[in-house]
Amino acid sequence: MKLIVTGGAGFIGSEFVRQAVRKNHAVVVVDKLSYAGDLARLKDVQDSITFYKADITDKDAIKQIFAKEKPDAVVHFAAESHVDRSILNADEFLTTNLIGTHTLLDCAKEHKVGRFINISTDEVYGELGEQGQFCEDSPLNPNSPYSVSKASADMLGRAYFRTYKLPVITIRPSNNYGPWQYPEKLLPVVIVKALKNEPIPVYGKGANVREWFYVADCANAILTILEKGKEGEVYNISSGDERKNIDVVKTILSLLGKDESLITFVKDRPGHDFRYAMNSNKVKRECGWKPEVGFDEGIRKTVEWCLKHQDWLFEKIKDLEGYWKKVYKV
């Protein structure tokens, strides 16, 4: 199957590309290589893919790529994805995540693409209290500019399925972590700060709960849904591994042999969702998928990878020092 993978040089997209190549799919990567994109993530498969540097909001460029490559399916990862950045400035999130998705849906419709996999997020559901899980038919209640932009893209995809019969499938993953994650997200921030013996910023008291999902499992789930999922459906994909942020931080410090005195509690993020948790029984039942990497194994693998790739991490943080000061006020 020939796939156009948008955002294929990103964190989750690149893991998907690596796995898709191993399964002998013909992969065309489209990525504008923004600050969080990096072709180094694709070095192991660079000779097996076709790459286009292009912005998904550039309709002429995207039309040309579709006309030339004639894909069987589109797997759409490309997005502005960090909540903190969306709070500082929502403009790019609305442009890329909504207008960019619209461009891709139009091109997919014009070229009668056989499948359009729209990658969303658990954040479109809003927040939960101490109990409960989100199911695919839970109401959408996004609380940040980022999650609003993703919920909007979700609904646009659904509209193209209903109105134009474009075979769209929506996938909502829980919180990913693992190798190659750009160090603006919690885990790599903690690892980098700990390695530098610098204060580790933690919002509030660190009581917010996330469902931690190893990136290789996420990519495998998406591949499985690409092959076995039903058109027009929504699939939650998640690990079942819930952890408070503070417990994740302490686990990383323990693995690195660092003292918990590095933890510095900072003013909470505006509108910070308390807890996310998703029921992913549907994908297990309909597609036969299940996660393979538990949190203890996944966090160990992540820390080991970061220790082996410190050059990459420290190169990436050169442009983040000012950003961290804006976000965490430390």
VOBA-1610 file (N, C-alpha, C; in pm, whole numbers, padded with zeros to 5 digits, always signed):
BEGIN
Met+00085-00119+00000Met+00000+00000+00000Met+00089+00125+00000Lys+00057+00221-00085Lys+00133+00347-00084Lys+00065+00446+00011Leu+00143+00497+00106Leu+00092+00586+00209Leu+00155+00723+00199Ile+00074+00827+00205Ile+00126+00960+00236Ile+00113+00978+00386Val+00226+01005+00451Val+00229+01025+00595Val+00268+01170+00622Thr+00174+01249+00669Thr+00206+01388+00702Thr+00265+01393+00843Gly+00359+01484+00862Gly+00425+01491+00992Gly+00510+01369+01020Gly+00559+01306+00914Gly+00634+01181+00930Gly+00774+01198+00986Ala+00821+01322+01001Ala+00950+01345+01066Ala+00931+01389+01210Gly+00808+01382+01259Gly+00780+01415+01397Gly+00799+01295+01489Phe+00764+01313+01614Phe+00787+01210+01716Phe+00707+01083+01689Ile+00574+01093+01687Ile+00492+00973+01665Ile+00494+00935+01517Gly+00489+01034+01428Gly+00487+01006+01285Gly+00608+00928+01239Ser+00726+00961+01292Ser+00847+00891+01249Ser+00848+00746+01297Glu+00796+00721+01415Glu+00785+00582+01461Glu+00690+00504+01372Phe+00580+00567+01332Phe+00488+00502+01238Phe+00557+00473+01105Val+00633+00569+01054Val+00703+00550+00926Val+00800+00433+00936Arg+00877+00427+01043Arg+00973+00318+01058Arg+00902+00182+01059Gln+00790+00175+01129Gln+00716+00049+01133Gln+00650+00017+00999Ala+00598+00118+00933Ala+00532+00096+00804Ala+00632+00045+00700Val+00753+00099+00702Val+00857+00051+00609Val+00889-00095+00637Arg+00898-00130+00765Arg+00926-00269+00801Arg+00815-00363+00754Lys+00694-00310+00739Lys+00583-00392+00690Lys+00568-00382+00538Asn+00669-00323+00473Asn+00676-00317+00327Asn+00573-00226+00261His+00524-00128+00335His+00442-00024+00272His+00535+00074+00199Ala+00487+00128+00089Ala+00557+00237+00020Ala+00519+00367+00090Val+00617+00435+00146Val+00587+00550+00233Val+00638+00680+00171Val+00546+00777+00162Val+00578+00913+00118Val+00558+01005+00238Val+00665+01066+00283Val+00659+01154+00400Val+00646+01298+00355Val+00549+01369+00412Val+00531+01512+00389Val+00546+01583+00523Asp+00645+01671+00533Asp+00672+01738+00660Asp+00736+01873+00631Lys+00693+01977+00699Lys+00754+02108+00675Lys+00881+02128+00757Leu+00913+02029+00844Leu+01033+02036+00928Leu+01033+02163+01011Ser+00928+02179+01089Ser+00922+02288+01185Ser+01021+02259+01297Tyr+01018+02339+01402Tyr+01113+02323+01511Tyr+01113+02182+01570Ala+00999+02114+01568Ala+00989+01981+01629Ala+01011+01867+01530Gly+01023+01897+01401Gly+01047+01795+01301Gly+01196+01773+01279Asp+01235+01650+01250Asp+01378+01622+01234Asp+01396+01496+01150Leu+01467+01510+01038Leu+01493+01395+00952Leu+01587+01293+01016Ala+01655+01332+01123Ala+01739+01235+01194Ala+01656+01117+01243Arg+01528+01141+01272Arg+01441+01033+01317Arg+01418+00928+01208Leu+01441+00966+01084Leu+01415+00876+00971Leu+01542+00824+00907Lys+01655+00846+00972Lys+01784+00807+00913Lys+01787+00658+00878Asp+01732+00574+00965Asp+01738+00429+00943Asp+01657+00383+00823Val+01560+00466+00778Val+01474+00425+00666Val+01480+00524+00550Gln+01577+00616+00552Gln+01579+00724+00454Gln+01588+00674+00309Asp+01649+00557+00289Asp+01662+00504+00154Asp+01536+00430+00108Ser+01440+00416+00198Ser+01319+00339+00167Ser+01194+00426+00157Ile+01211+00557+00171Ile+01096+00647+00167Ile+01117+00756+00062Thr+01007+00822+00028Thr+01012+00944-00053Thr+00977+01060+00039Phe+01056+01167+00035Phe+01033+01278+00127Phe+01005+01407+00052Tyr+00904+01481+00099Tyr+00874+01615+00048Tyr+00873+01712+00166Lys+00951+01817+00155Lys+00941+01924+00252Lys+00830+02017+00206Ala+00718+02015+00278Ala+00601+02094+00237Ala+00513+02119+00358Asp+00447+02232+00354Asp+00351+02271+00459Asp+00212+02224+00416Ile+00140+02158+00504Ile+00008+02105+00467Ile-00095+02215+00441Thr-00063+02339+00477Thr-00155+02448+00445Thr-00129+02505+00306Asp-00023+02459+00240Asp+00011+02504+00105Asp-00065+02416+00005Lys-00180+02461-00035Lys-00269+02378-00117Lys-00206+02339-00249Asp-00136+02430-00315Asp-00075+02398-00444Asp+00031+02289-00429Ala+00115+02300-00326Ala+00219+02199-00305Ala+00158+02063-00273Ile+00056+02062-00191Ile-00007+01934-00152Ile-00078+01871-00272Lys-00142+01953-00353Lys-00207+01901-00474Lys-00106+01834-00566Gln+00009+01897-00582Gln+00113+01841-00669Gln+00164+01708-00616Ile+00180+01698-00485Ile+00228+01573-00425Ile+00126+01461-00447Phe+00000+01489-00424Phe-00104+01388-00444Phe-00110+01345-00591Ala-00102+01442-00682Ala-00110+01410-00825Ala+00006+01323-00868Lys+00123+01349-00814Lys+00242+01272-00853Lys+00244+01134-00787Glu+00210+01126-00660Glu+00228+01001-00584Glu+00108+00908-00589Lys-00012+00963-00608Lys-00133+00880-00617Lys-00140+00778-00503Pro-00155+00827-00380Pro-00151+00737-00264Pro-00277+00651-00252Asp-00260+00534-00191Asp-00375+00451-00156Asp-00440+00499-00027Ala-00358+00557+00061Ala-00409+00602+00191Ala-00328+00720+00241Val-00390+00798+00328Val-00324+00909+00396Val-00328+00882+00545Val-00214+00898+00612Val-00210+00891+00758Val-00162+01028+00805His-00251+01100+00869His-00231+01243+00893His-00194+01271+01039Phe-00061+01287+01060Phe-00008+01322+01192Phe+00020+01472+01205Ala+00051+01539+01095Ala+00105+01675+01101Ala+00016+01766+01183Ala+00075+01829+01284Ala-00003+01916+01372Ala+00090+01996+01461Glu+00043+02114+01500Glu+00101+02182+01617Glu+00041+02112+01738Ser+00127+02070+01833Ser+00076+01973+01930Ser+00099+02004+02077His+00165+02113+02110His+00197+02134+02251His+00103+02235+02314Val+00032+02192+02418Val-00070+02275+02481Val-00013+02409+02527Asp+00104+02405+02592Asp+00162+02530+02642Asp+00183+02632+02531Arg+00230+02586+02416Arg+00251+02678+02303Arg+00118+02733+02254Ser+00014+02651+02256Ser-00117+02699+02209Ser-00173+02806+02301Ile-00139+02799+02429Ile-00184+02900+02524Ile-00111+03031+02500Leu+00017+03023+02466Leu+00094+03145+02437Leu+00049+03210+02307Asn+00016+03127+02206Asn-00025+03180+02075Asn-00101+03072+02000Ala-00231+03092+01982Ala-00316+02990+01920Ala-00317+02995+01768Asp-00262+03099+01708Asp-00278+03120+01564Asp-00232+03001+01481Glu-00109+02956+01504Glu-00055+02847+01423Glu-00132+02717+01445Phe-00187+02699+01562Phe-00262+02576+01592Phe-00390+02570+01509Leu-00459+02681+01501Leu-00582+02685+01422Leu-00551+02673+01272Thr-00444+02737+01229Thr-00409+02733+01087Thr-00365+02593+01045Thr-00267+02538+01114Thr-00213+02407+01076Thr-00315+02296+01100Asn-00372+02292+01219Asn-00453+02177+01259Asn-00589+02174+01191Leu-00644+02288+01160Leu-00776+02291+01094Leu-00765+02316+00944Ile-00700+02425+00905Ile-00688+02456+00763Ile-00602+02351+00692Gly-00494+02309+00756Gly-00411+02205+00697Gly-00486+02074+00676Thr-00566+02037+00775Thr-00647+01915+00762Thr-00748+01930+00649His-00806+02048+00637His-00901+02073+00529His-00835+02055+00392Thr-00714+02108+00378Thr-00640+02092+00252Thr-00621+01945+00218Leu-00579+01866+00316Leu-00554+01723+00293Leu-00682+01648+00260Leu-00789+01679+00330Leu-00918+01612+00303Leu-00965+01642+00161Asp-00950+01767+00118Asp-00990+01804-00018Asp-00908+01727-00122Cys-00777+01719-00101Cys-00692+01647-00196Cys-00723+01497-00195Ala-00748+01443-00078Ala-00782+01301-00068Ala-00914+01272-00139Lys-01008+01363-00126Lys-01138+01348-00193Lys-01120+01353-00345Glu-01043+01450-00391Glu-01021+01467-00535Glu-00955+01344-00596His-00863+01282-00522His-00788+01168-00576His-00846+01033-00534Lys-00966+01038-00471Lys-01036+00915-00435Lys-00947+00820-00355Val-00883+00875-00252Val-00796+00798-00165Val-00877+00692-00091Gly-00820+00573-00078Gly-00893+00461-00020Gly-00913+00467+00129Arg-00825+00536+00199Arg-00837+00551+00345Arg-00772+00681+00388Phe-00835+00750+00483Phe-00778+00872+00541Phe-00779+00853+00692Ile-00661+00837+00750Ile-00650+00818+00894Ile-00618+00952+00959Asn-00713+01002+01035Asn-00702+01133+01098Asn-00659+01114+01243Ile-00535+01153+01276Ile-00482+01131+01410Ile-00522+01247+01500Ser-00595+01215+01604Ser-00647+01314+01697Ser-00575+01301+01832Thr-00646+01319+01941Thr-00587+01317+02075Thr-00697+01291+02178Asp-00658+01236+02293Asp-00755+01219+02402Asp-00802+01353+02458Glu-00726+01459+02432Glu-00759+01589+02491Glu-00887+01649+02436Val-00938+01597+02324Val-01063+01652+02270Val-01181+01625+02362Tyr-01169+01527+02451Tyr-01279+01492+02541Tyr-01288+01583+02662Gly-01183+01663+02686Gly-01183+01743+02808Gly-01122+01667+02923Glu-01168+01693+03045Glu-01105+01630+03160Glu-01202+01541+03237Leu-01144+01451+03315Leu-01220+01364+03405Leu-01183+01396+03549Gly-01271+01351+03641Gly-01238+01354+03783Gly-01158+01230+03819Glu-01167+01188+03944Glu-01089+01075+03991Glu-01128+00944+03924Gln-01253+00933+03879Gln-01304+00807+03826Gln-01350+00824+03681Gly-01372+00709+03613Gly-01433+00710+03481Gly-01333+00702+03368Gln-01386+00675+03247Gln-01308+00669+03125Gln-01387+00732+03011Phe-01316+00784+02913Phe-01380+00831+02792Phe-01396+00716+02695Cys-01516+00707+02634Cys-01541+00614+02524Cys-01552+00694+02395Glu-01556+00624+02284Glu-01557+00693+02154Glu-01680+00782+02136Asp-01788+00749+02205Asp-01909+00831+02191Asp-01925+00933+02304Ser-01820+00951+02385Ser-01824+01056+02488Ser-01829+01193+02421Pro-01902+01288+02481Pro-01906+01423+02421Pro-01767+01486+02416Leu-01744+01567+02314Leu-01619+01641+02304Leu-01632+01769+02386Asn-01530+01796+02467Asn-01534+01913+02554Asn-01394+01971+02570Pro-01332+02013+02460Pro-01191+02056+02465Pro-01174+02185+02544Asn-01059+02194+02614Asn-01039+02305+02707Asn-00918+02393+02677Ser-00841+02362+02575Ser-00725+02445+02538Ser-00736+02480+02390Pro-00667+02585+02347Pro-00668+02613+02203Pro-00620+02494+02121Tyr-00520+02421+02171Tyr-00473+02300+02101Tyr-00585+02199+02085Ser-00650+02163+02195Ser-00752+02058+02186Ser-00874+02103+02107Val-00905+02232+02110Val-01014+02284+02026Val-00979+02268+01878Ser-00854+02298+01843Ser-00814+02285+01702Ser-00820+02139+01657Lys-00786+02046+01745Lys-00791+01905+01709Lys-00935+01854+01703Ala-01018+01899+01794Ala-01159+01860+01789Ala-01224+01911+01661Ser-01186+02031+01620Ser-01239+02087+01496Ser-01197+02003+01376Ala-01070+01961+01374Ala-01021+01875+01265Ala-01093+01741+01266Asp-01120+01688+01385Asp-01198+01564+01397Asp-01333+01578+01328Met-01401+01684+01363Met-01537+01703+01311Met-01536+01728+01161Leu-01432+01795+01112Leu-01421+01816+00968Leu-01403+01682+00896Gly-01320+01596+00952Gly-01303+01463+00894Gly-01433+01384+00894Arg-01505+01392+01003Arg-01634+01322+01011Arg-01731+01376+00906Ala-01728+01508+00886Ala-01816+01570+00787Ala-01781+01522+00646Tyr-01653+01507+00616Tyr-01613+01458+00484Tyr-01655+01312+00463Phe-01657+01236+00571Phe-01707+01098+00558Phe-01857+01099+00530Arg-01931+01178+00604Arg-02077+01180+00591Arg-02122+01245+00460Thr-02060+01357+00427Thr-02105+01436+00312Thr-02051+01384+00179Tyr-01922+01350+00179Tyr-01856+01314+00054Tyr-01820+01165+00043Lys-01851+01090+00149Lys-01820+00946+00151Lys-01670+00920+00147Leu-01590+01017+00189Leu-01446+00994+00199Leu-01422+00898+00316Pro-01346+00790+00295Pro-01331+00687+00399Pro-01236+00730+00511Val-01287+00817+00597Val-01209+00872+00708Val-01224+00783+00831Ile-01113+00759+00898Ile-01112+00694+01029Ile-01041+00787+01125Thr-01101+00812+01241Thr-01044+00901+01341Thr-00983+00819+01454Ile-00859+00850+01490Ile-00789+00778+01596Ile-00750+00877+01705Arg-00785+00843+01829Arg-00753+00930+01943Arg-00660+00858+02040Pro-00530+00887+02032Pro-00433+00825+02122Pro-00427+00897+02257Ser-00383+00823+02359Ser-00352+00887+02486Ser-00209+00939+02484Asn-00160+00985+02597Asn-00036+01060+02608Asn+00086+00976+02571Asn+00150+01007+02458Asn+00265+00929+02411Asn+00395+00971+02480Tyr+00484+00873+02492Tyr+00621+00900+02537Tyr+00711+00796+02472Gly+00842+00821+02476Gly+00936+00725+02418Gly+01053+00794+02352Pro+01137+00717+02279Pro+01253+00774+02210Pro+01214+00880+02108Trp+01303+00977+02089Trp+01293+01083+01989Trp+01188+01190+02021Gln+01137+01194+02144Gln+01039+01298+02177Gln+01108+01432+02195Tyr+01053+01534+02131Tyr+01112+01668+02138Tyr+01105+01719+02281Pro+01214+01779+02333Pro+01219+01813+02475Pro+01146+01940+02515Glu+01019+01948+02473Glu+00929+02048+02529Glu+00821+01977+02611Lys+00807+01846+02594Lys+00708+01767+02667Lys+00767+01720+02799Leu+00680+01676+02891Leu+00722+01653+03029Leu+00839+01557+03045Leu+00832+01438+02985Leu+00938+01339+03010Leu+01076+01385+02966Pro+01093+01429+02841Pro+01227+01474+02804Pro+01272+01599+02878Val+01177+01686+02917Val+01215+01802+02999Val+01275+01754+03130Val+01209+01659+03195Val+01258+01607+03323Val+01396+01545+03305Ile+01412+01464+03200Ile+01539+01395+03178Ile+01652+01496+03153Val+01627+01594+03067Val+01730+01693+03036Val+01767+01774+03160Lys+01666+01822+03231Lys+01693+01903+03350Lys+01768+01821+03455Ala+01729+01695+03471Ala+01796+01611+03570Ala+01941+01587+03532Leu+01966+01562+03404Leu+02103+01540+03359Leu+02190+01664+03380Lys+02127+01781+03375Lys+02201+01906+03395Lys+02199+01952+03541Asn+02134+01870+03628Asn+02120+01906+03770Asn+02056+02043+03788Glu+01957+02071+03704Glu+01882+02196+03711Glu+01744+02171+03772Pro+01679+02276+03825Pro+01544+02260+03879Pro+01449+02203+03775Ile+01368+02108+03816Ile+01273+02042+03727Ile+01135+02101+03753Pro+01079+02177+03656Pro+00949+02242+03679Pro+00833+02142+03671Val+00748+02145+03772Val+00629+02059+03775Val+00508+02148+03807Tyr+00408+02143+03720Tyr+00290+02228+03739Tyr+00214+02192+03867Gly+00169+02297+03939Gly+00087+02277+04058Gly+00160+02193+04160Lys+00096+02082+04198Lys+00159+01984+04287Lys+00187+01853+04215Gly+00173+01855+04082Gly+00200+01734+04006Gly+00092+01629+04016Ala-00028+01670+04057Ala-00136+01573+04082Ala-00213+01535+03957Asn-00189+01606+03845Asn-00261+01575+03721Asn-00225+01435+03672Val-00325+01365+03622Val-00310+01224+03584Val-00319+01211+03433Arg-00226+01135+03377Arg-00228+01105+03234Arg-00215+00954+03214Glu-00262+00908+03099Glu-00251+00767+03062Glu-00132+00755+02968Trp-00023+00696+03015Trp+00106+00700+02945Trp+00116+00584+02847Phe+00142+00618+02720Phe+00130+00525+02608Phe+00261+00524+02531Tyr+00330+00410+02531Tyr+00460+00400+02465Tyr+00444+00417+02315Val+00530+00498+02254Val+00510+00542+02116Val+00509+00425+02017Ala+00589+00321+02041Ala+00589+00206+01949Ala+00455+00135+01950Asp+00392+00126+02067Asp+00258+00067+02075Asp+00156+00152+02001Cys+00169+00284+02015Cys+00077+00375+01946Cys+00086+00357+01795Ala+00207+00357+01742Ala+00225+00341+01597Ala+00173+00207+01549Asn+00196+00103+01627Asn+00146-00029+01591Asn-00006-00032+01588Ala-00069+00036+01683Ala-00216+00044+01685Ala-00268+00114+01560Ile-00203+00222+01519Ile-00246+00296+01401Ile-00231+00211+01275Leu-00121+00139+01264Leu-00104+00047+01151Leu-00212-00059+01148Thr-00246-00111+01265Thr-00349-00214+01273Thr-00485-00158+01230Ile-00517-00037+01272Ile-00643+00025+01235Ile-00645+00058+01086Leu-00531+00102+01033Leu-00520+00127+00889Leu-00561+00002+00811Glu-00521-00114+00858Glu-00548-00239+00788Glu-00685-00297+00820Lys-00733-00279+00943Lys-00851-00353+00989Lys-00966-00266+01037Gly-00944-00135+01053Gly-01049-00048+01106Gly-01162-00025+01008Lys-01276+00019+01061Lys-01395+00042+00979Lys-01407+00190+00943Glu-01437+00216+00816Glu-01451+00353+00769Glu-01560+00427+00847Gly-01532+00554+00876Gly-01627+00637+00947Gly-01625+00622+01097Glu-01542+00532+01148Glu-01540+00504+01291Glu-01434+00587+01364Val-01451+00597+01494Val-01353+00657+01584Val-01296+00546+01671Tyr-01164+00548+01693Tyr-01100+00449+01779Tyr-01013+00518+01883Asn-01040+00491+02010Asn-00948+00529+02117Asn-00835+00426+02122Ile-00712+00472+02135Ile-00600+00380+02156Ile-00522+00428+02277Ser-00499+00338+02371Ser-00439+00378+02497Ser-00376+00258+02566Ser-00309+00284+02676Ser-00230+00182+02745Ser-00295+00125+02868Gly-00382+00203+02933Gly-00434+00164+03063Gly-00341+00198+03177Asp-00222+00255+03147Asp-00122+00289+03249Asp-00139+00434+03292Glu-00214+00456+03398Glu-00234+00591+03451Glu-00129+00622+03558Arg-00076+00743+03552Arg+00021+00788+03652Arg+00002+00938+03676Lys+00018+00979+03802Lys+00027+01122+03830Lys+00159+01175+03774Asn+00156+01300+03731Asn+00279+01360+03678Asn+00394+01354+03778Ile+00366+01380+03905Ile+00471+01381+04006Ile+00532+01243+04021Asp+00451+01138+04008Asp+00504+01002+04020Asp+00592+00967+03900Val+00554+01016+03783Val+00639+00996+03664Val+00774+01064+03683Val+00772+01186+03734Val+00896+01261+03757Val+00985+01186+03856Lys+00926+01138+03963Lys+01005+01067+04065Lys+01062+00936+04009Thr+00987+00868+03924Thr+01036+00745+03862Thr+01159+00773+03776Ile+01153+00880+03697Ile+01266+00916+03612Ile+01388+00951+03697Leu+01368+01028+03803Leu+01480+01065+03889Leu+01544+00942+03952Ser+01461+00847+03991Ser+01513+00723+04048Ser+01598+00647+03947Leu+01550+00638+03822Leu+01624+00566+03718Leu+01757+00636+03687Leu+01759+00767+03702Leu+01881+00843+03673Leu+01972+00857+03796Gly+01924+00810+03911Gly+02003+00824+04033Gly+02013+00968+04080Lys+01906+01046+04055Lys+01906+01188+04092Lys+01813+01211+04212Asp+01842+01317+04285Asp+01767+01346+04408Asp+01637+01420+04377Glu+01532+01390+04453Glu+01403+01454+04433Glu+01403+01602+04470Ser+01510+01648+04532Ser+01520+01790+04566Ser+01526+01878+04441Leu+01552+01817+04325Leu+01553+01894+04199Leu+01413+01939+04159Ile+01309+01873+04211Ile+01172+01907+04174Ile+01137+02047+04224Thr+01086+02129+04133Thr+01043+02265+04166Thr+00899+02283+04120Phe+00808+02302+04213Phe+00669+02321+04177Phe+00648+02465+04130Val+00579+02478+04014Val+00557+02610+03954Val+00408+02634+03939Lys+00372+02758+03912Lys+00232+02795+03895Lys+00167+02708+03788Asp+00047+02661+03816Asp-00018+02566+03727Asp-00051+02629+03592Arg-00056+02543+03491Arg-00095+02585+03356Arg-00239+02635+03358Pro-00271+02746+03287Pro-00410+02792+03279Pro-00500+02684+03218Gly-00612+02657+03285Gly-00709+02561+03232Gly-00659+02418+03230His-00563+02383+03314His-00498+02253+03312His-00598+02140+03340Asp-00618+02051+03243Asp-00707+01937+03263Asp-00652+01845+03372Phe-00741+01800+03461Phe-00694+01721+03575Phe-00654+01579+03534Arg-00742+01510+03462Arg-00715+01368+03433Arg-00773+01329+03299Tyr-00698+01246+03226Tyr-00748+01181+03105Tyr-00737+01029+03125Ala-00837+00958+03078Ala-00830+00811+03075Ala-00930+00765+02969Met-00890+00667+02888Met-00975+00624+02778Met-01000+00474+02782Asn-01120+00437+02742Asn-01155+00297+02720Asn-01119+00262+02576Ser-01030+00165+02559Ser-00988+00126+02424Ser-01033-00015+02389Asn-01143-00058+02449Asn-01194-00194+02421Asn-01237-00211+02276Lys-01282-00101+02213Lys-01333-00110+02077Lys-01225-00156+01980Val-01106-00097+01988Val-00998-00136+01896Val-00950-00278+01926Lys-00954-00316+02051Lys-00915-00453+02086Lys-01015-00553+02029Arg-01143-00518+02040Arg-01250-00608+01994Arg-01257-00615+01841Glu-01252-00500+01775Glu-01274-00497+01631Glu-01148-00526+01549Cys-01031-00491+01604Cys-00908-00501+01526Cys-00807-00600+01584Gly-00835-00651+01704Gly-00745-00749+01764Gly-00614-00691+01813Trp-00612-00562+01844Trp-00489-00497+01890Trp-00487-00488+02043Lys-00368-00491+02100Lys-00351-00461+02241Lys-00209-00407+02263Pro-00190-00324+02366Pro-00056-00271+02392Pro+00036-00381+02444Glu+00165-00363+02416Glu+00264-00464+02456Glu+00364-00413+02559Val+00385-00282+02566Val+00489-00226+02653Val+00425-00155+02771Gly+00444-00211+02890Gly+00393-00146+03011Gly+00477-00026+03050Phe+00426+00053+03143Phe+00493+00178+03179Phe+00633+00155+03234Asp+00650+00058+03323Asp+00782+00037+03384Asp+00886+00004+03278Glu+00849-00081+03181Glu+00941-00114+03073Glu+00963+00006+02981Gly+00853+00074+02947Gly+00862+00186+02854Gly+00944+00302+02907Ile+00927+00333+03036Ile+01001+00446+03090Ile+01149+00411+03102Arg+01180+00285+03132Arg+01319+00243+03136Arg+01384+00254+02998Lys+01312+00206+02894Lys+01364+00216+02757Lys+01383+00362+02716Thr+01293+00447+02757Thr+01300+00589+02721Thr+01423+00655+02784Val+01442+00630+02912Val+01557+00688+02981Val+01687+00635+02921Glu+01693+00505+02893Glu+01814+00447+02833Glu+01842+00511+02697Trp+01739+00531+02618Trp+01757+00593+02486Trp+01811+00735+02502Cys+01754+00809+02594Cys+01798+00948+02614Cys+01943+00954+02660Leu+01983+00862+02745Leu+02122+00860+02790Leu+02217+00832+02674Lys+02173+00752+02579Lys+02257+00719+02463Lys+02254+00829+02357His+02154+00916+02364His+02137+01019+02260His+02137+01159+02322Gln+02224+01179+02418Gln+02229+01310+02484Gln+02269+01420+02387Asp+02352+01390+02289Asp+02392+01493+02193Asp+02270+01549+02121Trp+02180+01460+02079Trp+02058+01504+02010Trp+01972+01590+02103Leu+01952+01541+02227Leu+01869+01614+02322Leu+01925+01753+02350Phe+02055+01760+02378Phe+02113+01889+02415Phe+02122+01984+02296Glu+02131+01931+02177Glu+02124+02016+02057Glu+01986+02079+02046Lys+01883+02000+02076Lys+01746+02049+02062Lys+01710+02156+02167Ile+01771+02147+02285Ile+01730+02241+02391Ile+01792+02379+02374Lys+01882+02394+02277Lys+01945+02525+02259Lys+01842+02635+02234Asp+01734+02598+02164Asp+01632+02698+02132Asp+01518+02700+02233Leu+01531+02624+02342Leu+01420+02609+02435Leu+01437+02685+02566Glu+01557+02731+02594Glu+01579+02795+02724Glu+01485+02915+02744Gly+01475+03002+02644Gly+01385+03116+02656Gly+01240+03075+02665Tyr+01205+02971+02591Tyr+01068+02920+02594Tyr+01033+02867+02732Trp+01123+02790+02791Trp+01098+02737+02926Trp+01074+02849+03026Lys+01149+02956+03014Lys+01131+03069+03107Lys+00993+03132+03090Lys+00947+03140+02965Lys+00813+03195+02941Lys+00704+03106+03001Val+00721+02976+02984Val+00616+02882+03024Val+00617+02856+03173Tyr+00735+02822+03227Tyr+00743+02778+03366Tyr+00779+02890+03464Lys+00822+03006+03408Lys+00861+03121+03491Lys+00976+03085+03586Val+01065+02996+03540Val+01183+02962+03620Val+01308+02970+03532
//
